[in-house]
Amino acid sequence: MNEEEIELGKTYRCHPIGFIEDVEGEVVSKMTNTAVLRIETCNPTDQLQLEEKAKMVVARYSSFIS
């Protein structure tokens, strides 16, 4: 997906930077090539990583799954 297709406040599935599996979360901020998401669900293998990041992650637009 590209920046124009991503809407603030909507929930998307993506593969954030530094994570093993995909996550699902709400877009809270958009930047030039990435977005910040508040994670709602993630794979148990990434749970510790998610807690360390206070449930906020950065993902490239190209990692969003439509």
Backbone bond lengths (Angstrom), bond angles and torsions (degrees), N, CA, C in turn:
res aa  C-N    CA-C-N  psi(-1)  N-CA   C-N-CA  omega(-1)  CA-C   N-CA-C  phi
1 M - - - 1.454 - - 1.526 108.61 -
2 N 1.330 115.82 162.17 1.454 118.82 177.00 1.532 110.24 -118.70
3 E 1.322 115.89 173.03 1.469 121.74 -174.00 1.531 112.99 -55.62
4 E 1.312 117.25 -39.50 1.465 120.96 -177.47 1.533 112.38 -65.78
5 E 1.321 117.31 -27.53 1.466 121.42 -178.21 1.528 112.82 -81.30
6 I 1.316 117.79 -19.29 1.463 122.55 -176.26 1.522 109.46 -88.85
7 E 1.339 116.91 129.02 1.464 121.85 -179.05 1.524 110.67 -112.17
8 L 1.329 115.87 137.15 1.467 120.71 175.33 1.523 109.40 -61.62
9 G 1.319 116.17 140.37 1.457 121.49 176.90 1.524 114.76 86.30
10 K 1.320 117.96 -11.74 1.461 120.43 179.00 1.527 109.86 -89.86
11 T 1.326 115.78 155.90 1.458 122.30 179.33 1.524 109.72 -97.24
12 Y 1.332 114.83 133.87 1.464 121.40 -179.12 1.524 109.95 -134.54
13 R 1.325 115.23 160.35 1.460 122.74 172.28 1.528 106.09 -103.56
14 C 1.346 116.59 133.81 1.457 120.37 -178.98 1.528 110.17 -156.28
15 H 1.310 115.43 175.96 1.466 121.98 178.06 1.534 107.41 -116.06
16 P 1.341 118.11 96.41 1.460 120.19 -176.38 1.528 113.36 -70.31
17 I 1.301 115.15 158.95 1.457 122.67 179.19 1.526 109.16 -61.55
18 G 1.341 116.68 127.59 1.452 122.07 177.02 1.520 116.13 87.69
19 F 1.330 118.09 0.42 1.458 121.70 -179.72 1.523 110.29 -102.37
20 I 1.339 115.64 153.69 1.466 121.45 179.94 1.526 111.04 -83.16
21 E 1.325 116.28 -44.01 1.470 121.90 -175.84 1.530 110.75 -114.83
22 D 1.340 115.25 170.77 1.456 121.42 175.85 1.523 110.27 -70.71
23 V 1.333 115.64 156.57 1.460 122.23 176.91 1.525 108.36 -131.37
24 E 1.326 115.62 170.32 1.452 121.12 175.51 1.513 107.57 -126.73
25 G 1.344 116.10 130.96 1.448 118.07 -178.43 1.516 113.32 -162.81
26 E 1.325 114.91 170.55 1.459 123.28 -178.07 1.525 109.74 -93.81
27 V 1.317 116.76 132.19 1.459 121.56 177.84 1.526 108.78 -73.98
28 V 1.344 116.23 121.65 1.466 121.00 -179.39 1.523 112.47 -110.49
29 S 1.340 117.07 -15.23 1.462 120.69 179.99 1.518 109.06 -159.02
30 K 1.347 115.44 145.35 1.459 120.66 177.47 1.524 109.12 -122.19
31 M 1.346 115.28 140.48 1.456 121.80 175.52 1.526 108.30 -124.91
32 T 1.321 118.20 -169.05 1.460 121.31 -175.45 1.526 113.03 -59.47
33 N 1.325 118.68 -52.61 1.469 121.43 -176.81 1.512 113.86 -118.65
34 T 1.329 117.26 -1.95 1.466 121.45 -174.61 1.529 111.37 -138.79
35 A 1.325 114.53 167.47 1.461 121.93 174.93 1.524 108.67 -133.22
36 V 1.334 116.18 152.72 1.457 122.29 174.09 1.520 107.00 -101.61
37 L 1.337 115.71 131.75 1.463 120.80 -179.77 1.518 110.92 -123.04
38 R 1.342 115.47 145.67 1.467 122.55 170.26 1.517 105.34 -95.93
39 I 1.316 116.75 114.14 1.461 121.72 -171.54 1.525 112.02 -75.42
40 E 1.334 114.37 134.91 1.465 122.54 176.80 1.518 111.19 -102.61
41 T 1.336 117.28 -41.21 1.466 120.91 178.65 1.523 109.87 -141.30
42 C 1.349 114.57 146.02 1.460 119.72 175.41 1.524 108.90 -151.19
43 N 1.317 115.46 164.88 1.451 122.55 177.53 1.532 108.90 -68.96
44 P 1.326 119.00 143.25 1.470 121.33 178.63 1.536 113.88 -55.08
45 T 1.334 117.56 -26.99 1.470 119.22 179.44 1.528 111.89 -65.96
46 D 1.326 117.84 -22.12 1.461 121.90 -179.50 1.531 113.11 -104.04
47 Q 1.316 118.41 5.93 1.462 121.70 -174.17 1.535 112.80 -59.47
48 L 1.321 118.10 -45.10 1.470 121.19 179.99 1.525 110.45 -63.58
49 Q 1.316 116.47 -44.07 1.470 121.41 178.02 1.527 109.78 -58.80
50 L 1.326 117.18 -42.57 1.459 122.18 -179.63 1.522 110.92 -63.68
51 E 1.313 117.71 -44.40 1.461 121.41 179.54 1.527 111.12 -63.64
52 E 1.326 117.36 -38.39 1.467 121.05 178.13 1.522 111.63 -64.33
53 K 1.308 116.96 -27.60 1.461 121.65 -179.16 1.525 112.45 -97.70
54 A 1.325 117.23 12.19 1.468 122.77 178.41 1.536 112.09 53.94
55 K 1.330 115.72 37.19 1.471 123.81 177.06 1.524 114.16 63.16
56 M 1.338 117.75 17.76 1.459 122.57 176.43 1.525 107.99 -118.14
57 V 1.327 117.19 127.17 1.466 121.21 -177.55 1.523 110.65 -133.00
58 V 1.330 114.79 163.38 1.460 122.06 176.38 1.529 107.99 -112.38
59 A 1.327 115.61 135.76 1.465 120.46 178.82 1.527 109.66 -137.34
60 R 1.324 115.43 140.93 1.460 120.37 174.64 1.531 108.71 -71.34
61 Y 1.317 116.65 146.85 1.475 119.95 178.03 1.522 110.89 -58.13
62 S 1.319 117.32 -34.17 1.462 120.40 -179.09 1.531 112.90 -66.95
63 S 1.354 117.33 -15.84 1.468 120.26 179.87 1.531 112.68 -90.29
64 F 1.343 117.44 -3.42 1.463 120.75 179.15 1.513 109.65 -73.92
65 I 1.323 116.17 139.83 1.458 122.74 -178.50 1.523 107.95 -105.46
66 S 1.316 116.59 120.35 1.472 119.82 -176.98 1.505 112.68 -81.02
